[in-house]
Amino acid sequence: MTEEVAAHVALTRWQGERGTYHLVTFAGEPAETIAMHERLQRLEFGSRRGFGSVKVIAQIGDTRWKTSVFPQRARSEWILLVSKKVMREEDLAEGDDLSVTLELL
């Protein structure tokens, strides 16, 4: 059985040393669901993925892609990076409110 997380989140921009990134942040109940999935995966496989990430299939609008979400602030928040390709395909801009679905793998 595949577990899904859906949330309405704002698209934000983060300026790093190596460039600009667009991302969405999952908090609250969606973040708890992702954290529990990560814990169960770690117990089942005995190891942790890089940076504690969780593999997902993300969907925004009609665009689906395989990626990972990354924990922030002791797993109380999870970050999904949104690529330039997805930004173009869905005509997204900083500050847009998005409906995002994650299929936890």
C-alpha positions, 0 to 999 in steps of 0.5 A: 500500500502506498502512502500519500501526503497532500497539502496546500503550501506556498512556493518560496525562494531561497537564495544560496551561495550557488544559486536560487532555489524554489521550494515548499515546506511541509509542516504539521500533520503532513510533516509528521506523516513523512517523519513516521514513514522515514522512521519505519523505513529506517527500522525496516532497512536498518539504515538511513538515506542521505541527509535523512531524506525520503524518496517520493513521487511529487505532483503539482498540477499535471506534473509528476516527478521522482525526487526526495524530501529533506528534513528540517528542524529535527523533522518537524518540517520537510522541504521539497525542492521545485525544479526550474522545469516544473516551474516552467511547466506549471507556470509557477512563481514565488508566493504561489499557493500550491496543491502538492501531493507526495507519494511516499516510496 
